[in-house]
Amino acid sequence: MTQEFVIGIARNAFYTILLVSAPVLVVSIVVGLIISIFQAATSINEMTLTFVPKIIAIGVVLILMLPFMMQKFISFAQYIFNIIPTLR
């Protein structure tokens, strides 16, 4: 097992994590930004106002993106299981 091999596995793992977490993070940031702009425009300083819309938006994104996320996890797991016999 060479250093390049281990770095390749780590790179694939980080890439998979990035692809799976990106939709949730982007939606969370966008919803938070929209709510912050709304709070600044209306002078409403309620801290709990951001939680409910974020939770709803993240729940919707998770439901819609779950097949994509599972496919990425399954393909990464298959990749790992396929390279196990080649390890020495």
PEBELUR-V244280 format. One record per residue. N is the residue number from 0. RES is the residue in one small letter. PHI is phi as a letter, one per 40 degrees, with the letter a starting at -180 (NA if undefined). OMEGA is omega in radians with two decimals (* if undefined). D_LAST is the distance of its C-alpha to the last C-alpha in Angstrom with 1 decimal. Layout:
n = [N:N]
res = [RES:RES]
phi = [PHI:PHI]
omega = [OMEGA:OMEGA]
d_last = [D_LAST:D_LAST]
//
This chain:
n = [0:1:2:3:4:5:6:7:8:9:10:11:12:13:14:15:16:17:18:19:20:21:22:23:24:25:26:27:28:29:30:31:32:33:34:35:36:37:38:39:40:41:42:43:44:45:46:47:48:49:50:51:52:53:54:55:56:57:58:59:60:61:62:63:64:65:66:67:68:69:70:71:72:73:74:75:76:77:78:79:80:81:82:83:84:85:86:87]
res = [m:t:q:e:f:v:i:g:i:a:r:n:a:f:y:t:i:l:l:v:s:a:p:v:l:v:v:s:i:v:v:g:l:i:i:s:i:f:q:a:a:t:s:i:n:e:m:t:l:t:f:v:p:k:i:i:a:i:g:v:v:l:i:l:m:l:p:f:m:m:q:k:f:i:s:f:a:q:y:i:f:n:i:i:p:t:l:r]
phi = [NA:c:c:c:c:c:c:c:c:c:c:c:c:c:c:c:c:c:c:c:c:d:c:c:c:c:c:c:c:c:c:c:c:c:c:c:c:c:c:c:c:b:f:c:b:c:c:c:c:c:c:c:c:c:c:c:c:c:c:c:c:c:c:c:c:d:c:c:c:c:c:c:c:c:c:c:c:c:c:c:c:c:c:d:c:c:c:b]
omega = [-3.09:3.14:3.13:3.13:-3.14:3.11:3.09:3.09:3.13:3.12:3.10:3.11:3.13:3.11:3.11:3.11:3.13:3.14:-3.09:-3.07:-3.06:-3.12:-3.12:-3.13:-3.12:3.13:3.12:3.13:-3.12:3.13:3.10:3.12:3.13:3.14:3.10:3.09:3.10:3.13:3.14:-3.11:-3.08:-3.13:3.04:-3.08:3.13:-3.07:-3.11:-3.12:-3.09:-3.00:-3.06:3.11:3.11:-3.14:3.12:-3.13:3.13:3.08:3.12:3.14:3.11:3.12:-3.11:-3.04:-3.09:3.09:3.10:-3.13:3.14:3.11:3.11:3.11:-3.13:3.14:3.08:3.11:3.08:3.09:-3.13:-3.14:3.12:-3.13:3.14:3.14:-3.12:-3.13:3.10:*]
d_last = [6.6:10.2:13.4:14.7:11.9:12.7:16.4:16.3:15.2:17.9:20.4:20.1:20.6:23.6:25.0:24.9:26.6:29.1:30.0:30.4:32.4:34.5:37.2:38.0:38.2:40.3:42.7:43.0:43.9:46.4:48.1:48.3:49.8:52.4:53.4:53.7:56.0:58.0:58.4:59.5:62.0:63.5:63.3:61.7:59.6:58.2:54.6:53.8:54.7:51.3:49.3:50.7:50.4:46.8:45.8:47.5:45.9:42.4:42.9:44.1:41.2:38.7:40.4:40.6:37.1:35.2:34.2:32.8:30.9:29.5:28.5:26.6:24.8:24.0:22.7:20.4:19.2:18.7:16.7:14.3:14.2:13.6:10.5:8.9:8.0:6.5:3.8:0.0]
//
